[in-house]
């Protein structure tokens, strides 16, 4: 049975032109217990009564008295209109947590292939399971690769977080942000260019394959993003003979 959470919007941060980070503090109950990868259901007021919208939790499971959501505002959408006009200190109701998307307990290394705000549950997984445990002996031989697809460089956010984790974990965590609509990388600061590729997520991944083809058999794959993108990435991996039991996904 799902729990109902009364929260207060304590902070709202604009990440790019249409994406925001919402930080909600819990009022009642005081704590939320969830698994990284799960989502909560926002109860959006409407003329016909509350309407549910699902959003993946973007914060770590170690923080229990609040949670964060990364949300793209879609003009004209019922929930988007509500969230866009939502002011700090407003009370908001959620239900949850729910969902089966999450890291599997295995010794396999992980590859994350995400688009847009599909980064939200992956951020939760990375902070919760990787950043805080990277020095532990049992995952010393595990590697984590993130491929994040965005349209333009101006769309990029939380880059500094990933850069910090990459530095801390040395060679265990690597990431590429794949820009599908840029013609070149000239706009990107020289010191950051190594974190970027031109093209879609699948083409960026192909470049890694050229030097390590064993990725297809030795890794688990976690896909998240829009329905069309996730289905395309899943078909791409299956076409590469990745076993379907090693592909996990969440689409919206």
C-alpha positions as CSV (number, residue, x, y, z in Angstrom):
1,X,0.0,0.0,0.0
2,X,1.3,3.4,-0.9
3,X,2.0,6.1,1.7
4,X,0.7,9.6,1.4
5,X,3.3,12.3,2.1
6,X,2.6,15.9,3.0
7,X,5.5,18.0,1.9
8,X,6.6,21.6,1.6
9,X,8.6,22.9,-1.4
10,X,11.7,24.3,0.3
11,X,13.7,25.2,-2.8
12,X,13.1,25.4,-6.6
13,X,16.2,25.8,-8.8
14,X,16.1,26.3,-12.5
15,X,18.6,24.0,-14.2
16,X,18.1,25.0,-17.8
17,X,15.5,26.8,-19.9
18,X,12.7,24.3,-19.1
19,X,14.1,22.0,-16.4
20,X,13.9,22.5,-12.6
21,X,15.2,20.9,-9.5
22,X,12.5,20.7,-6.8
23,X,13.5,20.1,-3.2
24,X,10.6,18.9,-0.9
25,X,10.9,18.6,2.9
26,X,8.6,16.1,4.5
27,X,5.9,17.4,6.9
28,X,4.0,14.1,7.6
29,X,5.3,11.5,7.9
30,X,8.7,12.7,8.8
31,X,10.7,10.1,6.7
32,X,10.5,8.4,3.4
33,X,12.1,5.0,2.8
34,X,12.7,4.2,-0.9
35,X,15.0,2.4,-3.2
36,X,17.1,4.5,-5.7
37,X,15.3,4.3,-9.0
38,X,11.8,4.5,-7.5
39,X,9.3,7.3,-8.1
40,X,6.6,9.2,-6.3
41,X,3.2,10.3,-7.5
42,X,2.5,14.0,-7.4
43,X,-1.2,14.8,-6.7
44,X,-2.0,17.7,-9.0
45,X,-5.2,19.7,-8.1
46,X,-7.7,19.9,-10.9
47,X,-11.4,20.7,-11.5
48,X,-12.3,17.0,-11.4
49,X,-10.2,16.2,-8.4
50,X,-6.5,15.3,-7.8
51,X,-4.7,13.9,-10.8
52,X,-1.5,11.7,-10.4
53,X,1.8,12.4,-12.2
54,X,4.8,10.2,-11.7
55,X,8.3,11.6,-11.1
56,X,11.5,9.6,-10.3
57,X,13.3,10.6,-7.1
58,X,16.6,12.2,-7.9
59,X,18.2,12.3,-4.4
60,X,20.0,9.7,-2.4
61,X,18.2,7.1,-0.2
62,X,20.5,8.2,2.7
63,X,18.5,11.4,3.0
64,X,15.1,10.4,4.6
65,X,13.5,13.7,5.6
66,X,13.4,15.2,2.1
67,X,13.6,14.3,-1.5
68,X,14.4,16.0,-4.9
69,X,12.8,15.8,-8.3
70,X,14.2,16.9,-11.6
71,X,11.3,17.9,-13.8
72,X,11.0,19.2,-17.4
73,X,8.2,21.8,-17.7
74,X,6.1,21.0,-20.8
75,X,4.0,24.1,-21.9
76,X,0.3,23.5,-21.5
77,X,0.7,20.3,-19.4
78,X,-1.6,20.1,-16.4
79,X,1.2,19.1,-14.0
80,X,3.7,21.4,-15.7
81,X,1.4,24.4,-15.3
82,X,1.0,23.5,-11.6
83,X,4.7,23.0,-11.0
84,X,5.8,26.0,-12.9
85,X,3.6,28.3,-10.8
86,X,4.4,26.5,-7.6
87,X,6.1,28.9,-5.1
88,X,8.6,28.0,-2.4
89,X,6.9,27.2,1.0
90,X,3.8,25.7,-0.8
91,X,2.4,22.5,0.6
92,X,2.4,19.6,-1.9
93,X,1.0,16.0,-1.6
94,X,2.6,12.9,-2.9
95,X,2.0,9.2,-2.8
96,X,4.6,6.4,-3.0
97,X,7.3,5.3,-3.3
98,X,6.7,2.9,-6.1
99,X,8.4,1.2,-9.1
100,X,10.8,-1.6,-9.7
101,X,13.6,0.2,-11.5
102,X,16.8,0.1,-9.6
103,X,20.3,-1.4,-9.4
104,X,20.6,-5.2,-9.2
105,X,22.7,-6.7,-6.5
106,X,25.4,-8.3,-8.7
107,X,29.1,-8.1,-9.3
108,X,28.6,-6.9,-12.9
109,X,29.7,-3.5,-14.0
110,X,27.0,-1.1,-15.0
111,X,26.3,1.1,-18.1
112,X,23.6,3.8,-17.8
113,X,22.1,5.1,-21.1
114,X,19.7,7.9,-20.4
115,X,18.1,10.9,-22.2
116,X,16.8,14.2,-20.8
117,X,15.3,14.0,-17.3
118,X,15.9,10.3,-17.3
119,X,19.0,11.3,-15.4
120,X,16.9,11.7,-12.2
121,X,16.7,8.1,-11.0
122,X,20.3,7.5,-12.2
123,X,21.5,10.4,-10.1
124,X,19.8,8.8,-7.1
125,X,21.5,5.5,-7.9
126,X,24.9,7.0,-8.4
127,X,24.9,9.1,-5.2
128,X,23.3,6.3,-3.1
129,X,25.1,3.2,-4.3
130,X,28.3,4.3,-6.1
131,X,29.7,7.5,-4.7
132,X,29.4,6.4,-1.1
133,X,30.6,2.9,-1.6
134,X,33.3,3.2,-4.3
135,X,36.1,2.5,-1.9
136,X,34.7,-0.7,-0.6
137,X,36.5,-3.9,-1.5
138,X,33.5,-5.7,-3.0
139,X,33.1,-3.2,-5.8
140,X,36.7,-2.5,-6.5
141,X,36.6,-4.3,-9.8
142,X,33.2,-2.8,-10.9
143,X,33.1,0.0,-13.4
144,X,30.3,2.5,-14.1
145,X,29.7,4.2,-17.4
146,X,27.1,6.9,-18.0
147,X,25.9,8.1,-21.4
148,X,23.5,11.0,-21.1
149,X,21.8,12.3,-24.2
150,X,20.8,16.0,-24.5
151,X,20.1,18.2,-27.5
152,X,22.5,21.2,-26.9
153,X,25.3,22.3,-24.6
154,X,23.0,24.9,-23.1
155,X,20.7,22.1,-21.9
156,X,23.5,20.6,-19.6
157,X,23.1,20.7,-15.8
158,X,24.7,19.0,-12.8
159,X,27.9,18.6,-14.8
160,X,30.0,19.6,-11.8
161,X,28.6,16.7,-9.8
162,X,29.6,14.1,-12.3
163,X,33.0,15.7,-12.7
164,X,33.6,15.5,-9.0
165,X,32.5,11.8,-8.8
166,X,34.7,11.0,-11.8
167,X,37.7,12.5,-10.1
168,X,37.0,10.8,-6.8
169,X,36.5,7.4,-8.3
170,X,39.5,7.6,-10.6
171,X,38.7,5.1,-13.3
172,X,35.7,3.4,-11.9
173,X,33.2,6.0,-12.9
174,X,33.3,7.6,-16.4
175,X,30.6,9.6,-18.2
176,X,29.9,11.1,-21.6
177,X,27.2,13.7,-22.3
178,X,26.0,13.1,-25.9
179,X,24.9,16.2,-27.7
180,X,22.6,15.4,-30.6
181,X,22.1,18.9,-32.1
182,X,25.5,20.5,-31.8
183,X,27.7,20.7,-34.9
184,X,30.9,20.8,-33.0
185,X,32.3,21.2,-29.4
186,X,33.8,24.7,-29.9
187,X,31.4,26.2,-27.3
188,X,32.6,23.9,-24.5
189,X,35.5,25.0,-22.3
190,X,38.7,23.1,-23.2
191,X,39.0,21.4,-19.9
192,X,35.5,19.9,-20.2
193,X,35.5,18.7,-23.8
194,X,36.6,15.2,-22.7
195,X,33.2,14.7,-21.1
196,X,31.3,15.3,-24.3
197,X,30.6,13.6,-27.6
198,X,28.5,14.7,-30.7
199,X,25.6,12.5,-31.6
200,X,23.0,10.3,-29.9
201,X,23.6,7.9,-27.0
202,X,23.9,4.8,-29.2
203,X,26.5,6.4,-31.4
204,X,28.5,7.6,-28.4
205,X,28.4,4.1,-26.9
206,X,29.6,2.6,-30.3
207,X,32.8,4.6,-29.8
208,X,33.5,2.9,-26.5
209,X,32.7,-0.4,-28.0
210,X,35.6,0.0,-30.5
211,X,38.1,-0.4,-27.6
212,X,36.1,-2.7,-25.4
213,X,33.8,-5.1,-27.1
214,X,33.4,-7.2,-24.0
215,X,31.1,-4.6,-22.6
216,X,28.2,-6.3,-24.4
217,X,28.6,-9.5,-22.4
218,X,30.1,-8.4,-19.1
219,X,27.9,-5.4,-18.2
220,X,24.4,-4.7,-17.0
221,X,22.5,-1.9,-18.9
222,X,20.2,0.6,-17.3
223,X,18.0,2.7,-19.7
224,X,15.8,5.7,-18.7
225,X,14.1,8.5,-20.6
226,X,11.3,9.1,-23.0
227,X,9.4,6.0,-24.3
228,X,10.6,6.3,-27.8
229,X,14.3,6.8,-26.8
230,X,14.3,3.9,-24.4
231,X,12.6,1.5,-26.8
232,X,15.2,2.5,-29.5
233,X,18.1,2.0,-27.1
234,X,16.7,-1.4,-26.0
235,X,16.4,-2.5,-29.6
236,X,19.9,-1.3,-30.3
237,X,21.3,-3.4,-27.4
238,X,19.3,-6.5,-28.4
239,X,20.6,-6.0,-31.9
240,X,24.1,-6.2,-30.4
241,X,23.2,-9.5,-28.8
242,X,23.1,-8.1,-25.3
243,X,21.0,-10.6,-23.3
244,X,17.6,-9.2,-22.4
245,X,18.0,-10.2,-18.8
246,X,20.9,-7.8,-18.5
247,X,18.8,-4.8,-19.7
248,X,16.7,-2.9,-17.2
249,X,14.7,0.2,-18.1
250,X,12.2,2.9,-17.0
251,X,10.3,4.9,-19.7
252,X,7.9,7.8,-19.4
